Amino acid sequence: MQIDKTSLSGVLILTPKRFQDARGFFSECWNHESLAKQGLDLDFVQDNQSLSHTVGTIRGLHYQAPPHAQDKLVRCGRGALLDVAVDIRKGSPTYGDWVGVELSAENGKQLLIPKGFLHGFVTLEPDTEVLYKCTNYYNPQADGAIRFDDPAIGINWGIAPEQALLSEKDAMAPLMQDFDSPFTFEEIS
């Protein structure tokens, strides 16, 4: 497994090795034992799957508040997406900064998004399937969202905001300026 850092501390790109032959490929997407030896000792308890039919579908920016916060490992099963993480840890030197990584069925990359980050994505191809693991169970009372097009964050989704296909929840999400983050930054020494 290749592990690459991003500009946001803790947000990592994991690229599993693919074993290819005439039939296609085999890939081990997660191995708790080997990744724990590399410092990624996460206990995933829930797997989620979403399918978006239309290019320009945006899901996010979402979070689960403590004590129900989740680390997520996101990958693409079909199609392609721009996966985005935004730092919302109070006191973080990168608070409000974002990183986006293209995940596709073809490139096999995965994005690890720790607790304390917003998560969202935009679909780049029709019928894009997103698969992700979580370290905590979904809790509707802990569910929160921030506007995908918040100018204070300034994410380049690659589409005009009026072209985005959104849920009602995401369309009504508040701006960062109206958000009191439940996460705090802890310096790792």
N, C-alpha and C positions, 0 to 999 in steps of 0.2 A: 504494500500500500504506500503510495507516494503521498506525503503530507506537506502542504505548502501553506505558509502564513499569508495573511492578507494585511492590509493597512490598519485593521481593527484587531486589537489584542484579543485572542481567544477565538476569533472567527477564522476557520481553517477550510482549505480546499483539500478534500481527500479523493485521490484518484486510484481506484483499485486496478490491479494488474488484470489484463484480459488475456485469456488463453484461447487463441483462435485456431480454427481449422476450417475445412470445407463446409461444415455444418453451420458454423457461426462462431460463437464464443461462449466461454464460461468465465464468470467473475465472482469473487468473494467480496461482497459489499461491506460486510462488517464481521469482525472476529474479535470478540471481547478480550480474549486472552492476549493475542498479539498486540492489539492496540493499547491495552492497559500497560503493557511493557514500554510503550512509547508515550505514556502519560495521559492517554485518553481512557480513563476508567469510568465509563458511563454505563448506567443500568437502564436500558430502554424498556419501557413497560407498555407502550402503545404504538401501533403502526397505523398510519393514515394514508389515504389515497384520494386524489381529486382528479377529475377529468374536466377540461375546459375545451369546449368545441370551437370557440372563436378566437382568432388572433387578436391580441389587444385586451384580453381578459386580465384584469388585475384583481388579485386577492391579497388584501393587506392594507395597511401595515398592522399586524396583530401582535399581541403579547398575552401571556397569562401571568397575573400578579402573584407574588408570594402569598401564601406558602405553596401555591400550585404552579409556580414558574416551571418552565420546560426548557431543556436543551433540545435542539432539533437537529437531525441529520437528514438533509433533503437531497433527493435525486430525481432524475427524470426517467420514466419508463418508456415513454413514447413522445416524439415531438421535440420541442425545445422551449426554454424559458430563460428569462433574466431573473435570477434569484437575488434578493436584496436583504441586507441586514443593516440596521441603524442602531447605534449605541445610545441607550437611554439610561446609563448608569450615572446617577448624580455624582459629581466630583471627578468624573473620568476626563482625561485630557482630550479624548475624542468624542465627548458628548455631542450628539446631534450629527456626527459624521456617518456616512454610509459607504457601503461597498456592494458592488453588483458583480455577479459571476454568471456567465452563460452555462447552464446545465442542459445537456441534451442526451437523448438515447445514444447518439453516436459518440460523444466524447466521454461518457461514463463518469464525469466529475460529480462529486457530492459536496454540499456546503454544510459545515458544522456551525450552527448558530447557538451560542450559549445563552443561558439565562441573562437577562439584562439588555437584550436587544430586541428591537422590533423585527418582524419578518414579513416579507411580502414578495410577490412575483408577478411578472407579466408574461403572457404566453406569446411566443414568437412564431409558432406554427399551429395549424388547426389540429384539433383533437390531441392536445398536449396532456399527458398523464404525469402527475407529480406524486411521488411516494416519499413519505417521511416518517422517521422514528422519533418518539418523544420520551423523555425521561420522567414525565409525570402525566397523570391522567387529565384529560380535559375537564375543566370545571367552569360551567357557564357563569357563575358569580365572579370568577377571576378573569374573565375574558375582557380584553380591551383592545382599542384600535386608535390609530392616529391617521389623519388624512394622508393619502398616498401622494397628493400633489402639494403638500405643505411647502410654501416657498422658503421657510426657515431651514428645511432639510435640503431641498433642491435636487431631488433624484431625477436623473435623466432616464425615463422609462423607454425612450425611443419612439413614443407616440405623443400626439397632442392630448392633453387631459380630457378634452371633450370627446375623444375617440375611445376612451377607456370604457370597457364593459365592467360595471361594478355591482356588487350587492347593495341593497338599501343600507345595510349596516355600515359598509365601507364608505358609501357616499355621504353619510351623516356623521362620520367620525370627526372628533375635534382636532384642532391644530395643536402643535407642540407648545405654543405660548399659553394654552389653556390646560396644560397637562402637568400634573404633579407626579413625577415618576416614583414608583414604589421601590426602585432599584438603586443601590449605591455601589460605587466603585471601590474595590478592595485591591490595593497594590500587592502584587505577588513579588516576593523577594527571592 
